[in-house]
Amino acid sequence: MGGDWPQFRGPAGSGVSSDRGVPTEVGPEKNVIWKTALPPGHSSPVLAGPNIFLTAYESNTLLTIALDRATGKIRWKQPAPRPRVEYMQEVNSPASPSPVSDGKNIYVFFGDFGIICYSIDGEERWKFPLGPFNNPNGHGTSPILADDLLVLVCDQDTDAYLLALDKTSGRVRYKIPRPEVTRGYAVPGVYRPARGPAELIVPGSYYITGYNLATGEKLWWARGMAWQVKGVPLMDGDIVYMNGWDVGGDSPAETIPFEEALAKYDANKDGLISGSEIRSVFLNLGEYELNRDGLMDAREWNFYRARTGSANNMMAVRAGGRGDVTDTHVLWRYRKSLPYVPSPLLYQNVLYLVKDGGVVTTLNPKTGEAHQVARLPKSMEHYWASPVAADGKVYMLSEGCKLTVLKAGAKLEILATNDLDDVCFATPAIADSRIYLRTRSALYCFGKKG
């Protein structure tokens, strides 16, 4: 059996495999080792030992599914409790977070329930209910394993927190409030310095933060992330790369402090701002009003200020600092042609970004300068999946299941554009010199036959 792909985007969340002989050309009838029909779900496949794990939903039932890695045969399905059905954006799914495995157990998170741990044979070990959540788009973040901890970022509009459970028992090791952030979908990463404690790197709205992995102590933070951050940070030694983009962040604006806003808009002098009082600024409070009570207090106004003033950017920051490191450890920022959802990819000393419309940017990771910005001519679509790489090639998957294969390098050279004629949200996995790719209706295993 080849190497594993144990979490979202594989080892350390890097999206990179060391495999060779990975196919360039794939299709519904091309280089298919096996294909297995599946219920819908956006979670990405993870591989551990002889198994592939993913989540799905069928009618109102949440499912964890295990498949045989060699044959694609379904080994088991386990339903999860679903005490509620939370609202989510139409492009989201009740089964969007990807599982994580240590080869002995499999851990899954559903926003409509919480966390469940199964043995690799499908026996329930423990479960940990969570929520309900105040996240209007639904959850999308995936858990990770680090040392003996299962870690999950629960960023939401109110009561955001960082959770670490003992991976064996499900007992809470720490739960750290994150009052400085609102909704987010980022997956954490881990930085292990030569000296000092391992750091949990957590991107969120407006900040990227380093915590002591063992204790949850907040060690450092850098300001300047965008609002509603998605994806997973990349680690290269002590350098962390993270992207953030959202609507409005290309044109940040200054807004007045809360005290001035009260003086200007608070007609009934109750110390709060209602929708009718501020209709001259925007038609309704909408998602600026975080606790959904119809009024804006100081915290909500300050988040409105932070959101309208936040700037989209790709950031390189040196880990290992203490306190606010914005002015000392941020190495560079890049602000053009940024992805909405896909994580960046660092491969063979080039940073890759892909955004909607098939716009690809390659960056110098040392300086943040662009090598090239170009469009994928046959894949000008939405992009939800993050790019992955192996065998000197970079794979980019569009919503319309166009899998574009690039030759690794600063200048874009398209090797193939493959059309699977389906819908794709999940990020592919690479292992065994094969590509494991989930569409709306199936899981494919592609490889060179013979």
Backbone torsions as a table, in degrees:
resi	resn	phi	psi	omega
1	MET	NA	138.3	-179.7
2	GLY	-77.1	-169.2	-180.0
3	GLY	-67.3	159.5	-178.8
4	ASP	-89.3	166.0	174.3
5	TRP	-131.5	78.7	-158.7
6	PRO	-84.1	-8.2	-177.8
7	GLN	-148.8	-179.2	175.3
8	PHE	-55.2	125.3	-178.3
9	ARG	67.1	20.6	168.5
10	GLY	77.5	-159.4	-174.7
11	PRO	-55.3	123.5	179.1
12	ALA	59.7	14.3	-179.5
13	GLY	71.0	19.0	-173.1
14	SER	-78.7	-24.9	-175.2
15	GLY	76.7	13.1	-174.7
16	VAL	-118.9	133.8	174.0
17	SER	-116.6	146.4	177.1
18	SER	-89.3	4.7	-178.0
19	ASP	-64.0	150.1	172.7
20	ARG	-113.7	165.2	177.1
21	GLY	72.8	21.8	178.4
22	VAL	-75.9	134.3	-174.5
23	PRO	-66.0	149.7	175.0
24	THR	-95.4	-39.1	-178.2
25	GLU	-106.4	125.9	178.5
26	VAL	-139.0	164.1	178.7
27	GLY	-179.7	176.2	-179.6
28	PRO	-55.7	-26.2	179.5
29	GLU	-126.2	14.5	-173.8
30	LYS	-122.7	122.3	179.1
31	ASN	56.1	33.3	177.5
32	VAL	-86.8	116.1	173.7
33	ILE	-79.8	-46.5	171.7
34	TRP	-157.3	163.2	177.8
35	LYS	-142.7	131.4	-178.7
36	THR	-125.9	125.1	176.6
37	ALA	-67.0	140.3	-177.7
38	LEU	-138.4	154.1	168.0
39	PRO	-65.6	163.6	-177.9
40	PRO	-69.7	162.2	179.2
41	GLY	162.6	150.7	-178.2
42	HIS	-100.4	-5.0	-177.0
43	SER	-64.3	147.7	-178.9
44	SER	-89.9	146.3	180.0
45	PRO	-68.7	141.6	171.5
46	VAL	-120.5	147.9	-175.0
47	LEU	-122.2	130.2	178.4
48	ALA	-147.4	119.1	-177.4
49	GLY	60.2	-135.3	-178.0
50	PRO	-84.9	10.5	-170.5
51	ASN	-118.5	154.1	166.8
52	ILE	-119.2	134.5	-179.9
53	PHE	-122.7	142.9	171.4
54	LEU	-157.9	171.8	178.1
55	THR	-117.2	161.6	-177.0
56	ALA	-159.2	178.2	173.4
57	TYR	-141.6	147.2	-178.4
58	GLU	-137.4	113.8	-170.8
59	SER	56.6	-117.3	-179.1
60	ASN	-104.3	13.6	-174.0
61	THR	-104.0	130.6	173.7
62	LEU	-89.0	136.3	-173.2
63	LEU	-130.0	143.0	163.3
64	THR	-109.0	131.7	-173.7
65	ILE	-125.5	134.6	174.4
66	ALA	-115.3	132.2	178.1
67	LEU	-120.9	153.3	173.3
68	ASP	-73.1	126.6	-174.3
69	ARG	-65.4	-32.1	-176.1
70	ALA	-81.3	-35.0	-171.4
71	THR	-114.9	-18.5	-175.4
72	GLY	81.6	1.2	179.8
73	LYS	-69.0	136.4	177.5
74	ILE	-71.6	122.4	-179.2
75	ARG	-87.2	-42.4	176.8
76	TRP	-160.5	158.0	172.2
77	LYS	-130.0	138.1	176.6
78	GLN	-129.1	125.8	176.2
79	PRO	-78.6	148.7	176.6
80	ALA	-108.8	152.3	172.9
81	PRO	-60.6	150.4	176.5
82	ARG	-139.9	81.0	-175.5
83	PRO	-72.2	-10.8	-178.3
84	ARG	-155.0	164.8	173.4
85	VAL	-126.8	98.3	-177.0
86	GLU	-79.8	149.6	177.8
87	TYR	-64.9	143.7	174.3
88	MET	-148.0	157.4	177.1
89	GLN	-59.7	147.9	-173.3
90	GLU	-64.4	-24.4	177.9
91	VAL	-87.4	0.1	175.1
92	ASN	-91.3	-176.8	-176.1
93	SER	-149.6	149.3	173.7
94	PRO	-64.0	-12.9	179.8
95	ALA	-127.0	59.6	179.2
96	SER	-92.1	-41.4	179.6
97	PRO	-62.0	138.6	179.8
98	SER	-86.9	148.9	176.9
99	PRO	-69.7	174.5	171.7
100	VAL	-143.2	145.4	-176.1
101	SER	-140.9	146.6	172.3
102	ASP	-105.2	12.3	-179.0
103	GLY	88.6	-18.1	178.0
104	LYS	-106.7	-35.0	-179.4
105	ASN	-135.1	163.9	175.8
106	ILE	-125.8	135.7	-175.7
107	TYR	-120.5	131.5	-179.1
108	VAL	-130.0	152.0	177.3
109	PHE	-129.4	128.3	172.9
110	PHE	-119.2	129.9	178.7
111	GLY	-61.4	-25.7	-179.7
112	ASP	-86.5	2.0	175.5
113	PHE	-142.0	-64.2	-173.4
114	GLY	146.8	-144.8	-173.0
115	ILE	-107.8	139.5	174.4
116	ILE	-131.6	137.7	174.7
117	CYS	-111.1	127.0	175.6
118	TYR	-118.3	153.8	165.7
119	SER	-70.8	166.8	179.7
120	ILE	-66.1	-13.2	176.6
121	ASP	-96.0	5.6	174.5
122	GLY	92.1	7.9	177.7
123	GLU	-83.3	130.4	179.4
124	GLU	-68.5	126.0	176.9
125	ARG	-91.4	-50.9	177.8
126	TRP	-162.4	164.1	174.7
127	LYS	-141.1	153.5	-174.8
128	PHE	-138.2	97.8	-179.8
129	PRO	-64.0	145.3	178.1
130	LEU	-138.8	164.4	175.7
131	GLY	86.2	-172.6	4.4
132	PRO	-67.8	161.3	-174.7
133	PHE	-110.7	149.7	176.2
134	ASN	-102.5	70.9	-178.7
135	ASN	-133.5	99.6	-172.0
136	PRO	-60.2	-21.9	-179.3
137	ASN	-92.7	-3.1	-172.8
138	GLY	82.8	165.2	-177.0
139	HIS	-83.6	153.0	177.7
140	GLY	-145.0	-8.5	-177.4
141	THR	-75.4	148.8	-178.7
142	SER	-110.8	148.5	176.7
143	PRO	-76.4	160.4	171.5
144	ILE	-130.5	162.7	171.6
145	LEU	-108.3	135.1	177.9
146	ALA	-144.7	116.8	-173.0
147	ASP	55.6	-122.5	-179.0
148	ASP	-102.1	20.7	-175.1
149	LEU	-114.1	144.1	164.0
150	LEU	-102.0	122.8	-173.3
151	VAL	-116.8	134.2	178.8
152	LEU	-137.6	131.7	175.1
153	VAL	-92.1	120.9	-179.8
154	CYS	-113.0	66.6	177.7
155	ASP	-80.6	133.7	-178.7
156	GLN	-155.3	176.0	-172.7
157	ASP	-69.3	-27.6	173.8
158	THR	-135.9	145.4	175.2
159	ASP	60.4	42.6	174.6
160	ALA	-67.5	148.8	-179.3
161	TYR	-158.0	162.0	174.3
162	LEU	-109.0	126.8	-174.0
163	LEU	-117.9	133.0	173.7
164	ALA	-128.2	123.8	178.7
165	LEU	-112.9	148.9	170.0
166	ASP	-64.8	123.3	-171.9
167	LYS	-69.0	-20.6	-179.3
168	THR	-84.4	-42.3	-173.1
169	SER	-107.0	-20.3	-173.9
170	GLY	81.5	6.7	179.2
171	ARG	-72.6	144.0	179.1
172	VAL	-71.2	123.3	174.3
173	ARG	-92.8	-39.2	168.9
174	TYR	-162.5	154.5	175.5
175	LYS	-137.7	108.7	-171.0
176	ILE	-106.6	118.2	176.5
177	PRO	-62.2	146.2	176.7
178	ARG	-127.2	67.6	-174.8
179	PRO	-67.7	-13.8	-176.8
180	GLU	-82.5	-5.2	-176.0
181	VAL	-120.8	166.0	170.1
182	THR	-120.4	-152.2	-173.2
183	ARG	-54.2	146.4	179.0
184	GLY	-164.8	165.7	-173.3
185	TYR	-137.9	19.3	-174.8
186	ALA	-79.0	149.4	174.1
187	VAL	-100.4	133.6	-177.7
188	PRO	-74.6	164.2	174.1
189	GLY	-127.7	173.4	-177.8
190	VAL	-127.5	130.2	173.6
191	TYR	-111.7	127.9	-178.1
192	ARG	-117.2	98.8	-179.8
193	PRO	-73.1	161.9	176.8
194	ALA	-62.6	-34.0	176.9
195	ARG	-131.4	150.8	178.7
196	GLY	91.5	175.4	-174.9
197	PRO	-72.5	149.6	170.9
198	ALA	-62.9	143.7	-176.1
199	GLU	-113.3	135.2	172.6
200	LEU	-92.4	117.7	-177.0
201	ILE	-96.9	117.0	-173.5
202	VAL	-123.0	106.2	172.0
203	PRO	-77.6	144.8	176.9
204	GLY	-154.4	-177.9	-179.9
205	SER	-62.3	122.0	173.6
206	TYR	78.6	-14.2	-176.3
207	TYR	-140.9	154.0	160.7
208	ILE	-120.6	133.3	-166.5
209	THR	-129.3	142.0	173.9
210	GLY	-109.4	125.7	178.4
211	TYR	-114.8	152.5	168.9
212	ASN	-66.2	118.2	-175.8
213	LEU	-59.3	-40.8	-174.1
214	ALA	-72.9	-33.7	-171.5
215	THR	-116.8	-19.6	-175.6
216	GLY	85.6	3.7	178.9
217	GLU	-63.3	134.0	177.6
218	LYS	-76.3	119.9	-174.7
219	LEU	-100.1	-45.8	-176.6
220	TRP	-154.9	164.7	176.1
221	TRP	-155.2	152.4	175.7
222	ALA	-126.3	130.6	179.4
223	ARG	-81.6	160.7	171.9
224	GLY	108.3	8.8	170.5
225	MET	-73.6	159.8	176.6
226	ALA	-76.9	177.0	176.0
227	TRP	-84.4	150.2	174.3
228	GLN	59.6	58.8	-174.9
229	VAL	-75.7	140.4	177.3
230	LYS	-122.4	171.8	171.1
231	GLY	89.2	-166.5	-174.4
232	VAL	-133.3	138.3	179.4
233	PRO	-70.3	149.1	176.0
234	LEU	-100.9	140.2	179.1
235	MET	-113.7	133.1	173.1
236	ASP	-137.6	93.7	-170.5
237	GLY	65.2	-123.6	178.8
238	ASP	-99.8	12.9	179.0
239	ILE	-99.4	131.2	177.9
240	VAL	-110.2	130.0	176.0
241	TYR	-112.3	132.7	179.4
242	MET	-149.7	141.8	-178.8
243	ASN	-111.1	146.6	173.0
244	GLY	-148.1	130.4	178.0
245	TRP	-146.1	139.4	170.1
246	ASP	-156.0	165.5	-177.7
247	VAL	-57.3	133.4	178.7
248	GLY	93.1	-18.9	-175.8
249	GLY	-76.0	-9.3	175.2
250	ASP	-81.9	-14.4	179.9
251	SER	-136.1	69.0	-178.9
252	PRO	-61.9	151.1	-176.6
253	ALA	-137.0	150.9	175.9
254	GLU	-83.0	141.8	173.5
255	THR	-130.9	162.2	-173.2
256	ILE	-79.8	154.8	176.4
257	PRO	-63.5	164.1	-175.8
258	PHE	-62.0	-39.7	-178.9
259	GLU	-60.6	-41.5	177.6
260	GLU	-68.5	-36.0	179.1
261	ALA	-64.9	-40.1	177.4
262	LEU	-61.8	-45.4	-179.8
263	ALA	-61.2	-31.9	-174.6
264	LYS	-87.9	-36.9	-169.3
265	TYR	-116.8	-22.0	-171.6
266	ASP	-78.8	83.5	-174.1
267	ALA	-66.7	-38.2	-177.0
268	ASN	-91.3	2.8	173.1
269	LYS	56.8	40.4	177.3
270	ASP	-96.9	6.3	178.8
271	GLY	79.0	10.6	179.1
272	LEU	-134.1	163.5	180.0
273	ILE	-119.5	121.9	179.9
274	SER	-93.9	167.7	179.1
275	GLY	-62.0	-39.8	-179.3
276	SER	-68.4	-31.3	-178.9
277	GLU	-72.3	-26.2	-174.4
278	ILE	-114.8	19.4	-177.1
279	ARG	-60.9	-21.9	178.9
280	SER	-70.9	-19.5	-179.5
281	VAL	-93.7	-50.0	172.9
282	PHE	-147.0	154.0	-170.0
283	LEU	-60.1	-39.0	176.6
284	ASN	-150.0	163.7	-176.9
285	LEU	-67.1	-33.2	175.7
286	GLY	50.6	-134.2	-174.6
287	GLU	-80.5	-1.1	172.6
288	TYR	-73.3	-21.3	-177.4
289	GLU	-94.0	94.0	-162.1
290	LEU	-72.8	-37.0	-176.3
291	ASN	-93.8	6.6	172.3
292	ARG	62.2	34.0	177.2
293	ASP	-101.6	4.0	176.8
294	GLY	84.8	4.9	-177.8
295	LEU	-135.0	151.1	176.6
296	MET	-106.4	123.4	173.8
297	ASP	-99.9	-172.1	-175.4
298	ALA	-61.8	-42.8	-179.0
299	ARG	-62.4	-44.7	-178.5
300	GLU	-66.7	-39.0	177.2
301	TRP	-64.1	-40.0	179.8
302	ASN	-66.4	-33.2	175.0
303	PHE	-72.2	-33.9	173.4
304	TYR	-61.0	-42.8	177.3
305	ARG	-63.1	-44.2	-179.0
306	ALA	-63.9	-40.5	-178.5
307	ARG	-67.3	-46.8	-178.7
308	THR	-69.9	-21.5	179.4
309	GLY	-97.2	-3.5	-177.4
310	SER	-76.2	147.8	-178.0
311	ALA	-117.4	129.8	175.1
312	ASN	-63.1	140.0	177.8
313	ASN	-169.4	156.5	165.8
314	MET	-98.8	127.6	-171.3
315	MET	-119.6	140.8	168.2
316	ALA	-115.8	121.8	-177.8
317	VAL	-133.0	140.7	178.0
318	ARG	-84.6	124.0	178.8
319	ALA	-74.7	171.0	172.7
320	GLY	95.6	4.3	179.9
321	GLY	-85.0	-169.2	176.9
322	ARG	-141.5	137.2	-178.8
323	GLY	74.2	-155.0	179.5
324	ASP	-76.8	111.6	-175.0
325	VAL	-106.2	13.8	-175.1
326	THR	-54.7	-43.8	-174.7
327	ASP	-85.3	-11.2	-174.6
328	THR	-115.2	-27.0	-171.4
329	HIS	-118.8	-8.3	175.4
330	VAL	-78.1	117.4	-173.1
331	LEU	-86.3	-39.5	176.9
332	TRP	-165.3	163.4	173.4
333	ARG	-134.4	144.3	175.2
334	TYR	-124.5	133.7	-167.4
335	ARG	-121.6	8.1	-175.3
336	LYS	-112.6	152.0	170.1
337	SER	48.9	53.4	-174.5
338	LEU	-96.5	144.1	177.6
339	PRO	-68.8	152.8	174.3
340	TYR	-84.3	-50.1	-177.8
341	VAL	-115.1	-48.0	-172.6
342	PRO	-58.1	137.9	174.3
343	SER	-71.0	156.3	172.3
344	PRO	-71.5	165.1	177.6
345	LEU	-129.4	131.7	174.0
346	LEU	-112.0	116.0	-175.8
347	TYR	-147.0	125.9	178.2
348	GLN	49.8	48.3	173.9
349	ASN	64.5	28.9	173.5
350	VAL	-134.0	136.1	172.1
351	LEU	-93.5	132.4	-179.8
352	TYR	-116.0	135.7	173.5
353	LEU	-126.7	141.6	173.2
354	VAL	-134.5	129.9	-178.4
355	LYS	-121.7	171.0	178.3
356	ASP	-53.3	144.6	-175.0
357	GLY	89.9	1.3	179.2
358	GLY	71.6	28.7	178.9
359	VAL	-87.6	119.8	-177.7
360	VAL	-110.9	133.7	176.5
361	THR	-121.0	134.4	171.4
362	THR	-111.3	134.5	-175.5
363	LEU	-123.3	151.8	169.4
364	ASN	-79.3	115.9	-175.4
365	PRO	-67.3	-18.4	179.9
366	LYS	-79.6	-34.8	-172.5
367	THR	-117.8	-18.9	-175.1
368	GLY	79.7	5.7	178.7
369	GLU	-78.5	143.3	-178.4
370	ALA	-78.7	131.2	169.5
371	HIS	-79.3	-46.8	-176.0
372	GLN	-158.7	145.6	169.5
373	VAL	-125.6	121.0	-175.8
374	ALA	-148.0	162.9	-178.6
375	ARG	-107.3	141.5	174.0
376	LEU	-80.6	106.6	-167.1
377	PRO	-64.6	-26.6	-177.8
378	LYS	-102.4	7.4	-175.3
379	SER	-139.5	48.0	-177.9
380	MET	-86.7	73.6	-172.1
381	GLU	-135.0	-175.3	171.1
382	HIS	-71.9	151.3	177.6
383	TYR	-130.1	119.5	176.0
384	TRP	-111.7	-36.8	179.9
385	ALA	-72.0	147.7	177.3
386	SER	-89.1	147.5	178.5
387	PRO	-67.1	148.9	176.5
388	VAL	-131.7	166.1	-174.2
389	ALA	-147.4	151.1	174.3
390	ALA	-172.5	154.9	169.1
391	ASP	58.1	34.6	179.7
392	GLY	73.2	18.9	-177.3
393	LYS	-133.5	150.9	177.0
394	VAL	-117.1	132.1	-175.9
395	TYR	-113.2	125.5	179.6
396	MET	-125.1	126.0	-172.0
397	LEU	-116.2	124.5	-179.1
398	SER	-91.4	169.1	177.6
399	GLU	-59.9	-34.6	178.8
400	GLY	-82.1	16.9	177.1
401	CYS	61.2	35.7	168.6
402	LYS	-90.4	112.4	179.5
403	LEU	-97.6	103.4	179.7
404	THR	-91.4	132.0	-179.7
405	VAL	-112.5	122.4	-179.5
406	LEU	-109.7	145.6	168.6
407	LYS	-73.2	130.1	-178.0
408	ALA	-60.3	135.3	179.3
409	GLY	156.0	164.8	-177.4
410	ALA	-66.7	-33.1	178.2
411	LYS	-98.5	133.0	-174.3
412	LEU	-72.7	127.9	174.0
413	GLU	-133.4	111.5	-177.0
414	ILE	-81.3	123.1	178.0
415	LEU	-90.6	-34.6	-179.4
416	ALA	-164.0	151.2	169.0
417	THR	-124.3	110.8	-175.0
418	ASN	-102.3	137.6	-177.4
419	ASP	-116.6	115.3	-179.9
420	LEU	-94.5	-2.4	173.7
421	ASP	53.9	53.5	179.4
422	ASP	-155.7	-162.7	176.6
423	VAL	-119.0	136.1	-175.2
424	CYS	-132.2	129.7	172.3
425	PHE	-121.1	-30.4	-173.2
426	ALA	-77.2	148.5	176.0
427	THR	-81.8	132.0	-179.7
428	PRO	-65.8	157.3	172.3
429	ALA	-112.5	147.8	178.5
430	ILE	-126.7	124.0	176.5
431	ALA	-165.5	159.4	178.7
432	ASP	60.1	25.4	-173.8
433	SER	60.6	26.5	-178.8
434	ARG	-127.5	159.4	175.0
435	ILE	-110.7	125.1	177.4
436	TYR	-106.0	112.5	-168.7
437	LEU	-127.9	124.2	-178.9
438	ARG	-99.1	128.8	171.3
439	THR	-104.9	-174.7	178.0
440	ARG	-61.3	-28.9	-169.8
441	SER	-119.3	-8.6	-172.4
442	ALA	-158.2	164.6	168.1
443	LEU	-113.4	123.5	178.5
444	TYR	-101.2	145.7	166.2
445	CYS	-117.3	113.9	179.7
446	PHE	-106.7	137.2	176.6
447	GLY	-163.5	164.0	177.3
448	LYS	-77.3	119.8	-176.2
449	LYS	-73.6	149.1	-177.8
450	GLY	86.3	NA	NA
